[in-house]
């Protein structure tokens, strides 16, 4: 249907901590915030810290969501 290569940005971020982390990275790194979240996640995964790996993945998803001009979805 022609959607190959397009990132699907419809996802759910369940906790406020992810948005707080996203805001902190956006303040510190600007447009590089997503790359920084990914790098932190990879470092944590590399040392076997899966708790912080998933935390930084959630922060990355929150950064994507905050940057979406038209997030869509249901508002609660």
C-alpha positions in Angstrom: 0.0 0.0 0.0 3.0 2.3 -0.4 3.9 2.8 3.2 7.3 1.0 3.1 10.0 2.9 4.8 7.6 5.2 6.7 7.9 5.2 10.5 4.6 4.4 12.1 4.4 6.9 15.0 1.3 5.6 16.6 2.3 4.3 19.9 1.5 4.7 23.6 3.8 6.1 26.2 2.4 5.1 29.6 4.4 7.2 32.1 5.2 10.8 32.9 8.9 9.9 33.6 9.3 9.3 29.9 8.0 12.8 29.0 10.1 14.4 31.7 13.2 12.6 30.3 12.2 13.6 26.8 11.9 17.3 27.8 15.3 17.2 29.5 17.0 15.7 26.5 15.3 18.1 24.1 16.5 21.0 26.3 20.0 19.7 26.4 20.4 18.3 22.9 17.8 19.9 20.7 17.4 18.1 17.5 19.9 15.5 18.6 17.7 14.4 21.5 16.4 11.3 19.8 19.9 10.2 18.9 21.0 10.7 22.5 18.1 8.7 23.8 19.0 5.9 21.4 22.7 6.0 22.3 21.8 5.8 26.0 19.5 2.9 25.4 22.2 1.0 23.4 24.8 1.7 26.2 22.4 0.2 28.8 21.7 -2.8 26.6 25.3 -3.3 26.0 26.0 -3.7 29.7 22.9 -5.8 30.3 20.9 -3.1 32.1 17.5 -3.9 30.6 15.6 -1.7 33.0 17.3 1.5 31.9 17.4 0.2 28.3 13.6 0.2 28.2 13.5 3.5 30.0 15.5 5.2 27.3 13.4 3.5 24.6 10.3 5.0 26.2 12.0 8.4 26.3 12.8 8.1 22.6 9.2 7.3 21.8 8.1 10.3 23.8 10.5 12.5 21.9 9.0 11.2 18.6 5.5 11.8 19.9 6.3 15.3 21.1 7.8 16.2 17.7 4.8 14.9 15.8 2.9 18.0 14.4 -0.4 16.1 14.1 -0.3 13.2 16.7 -3.9 12.1 16.1 -5.4 9.4 18.2 -7.9 9.6 21.0 -7.6 12.3 23.6 -8.5 11.4 27.2 
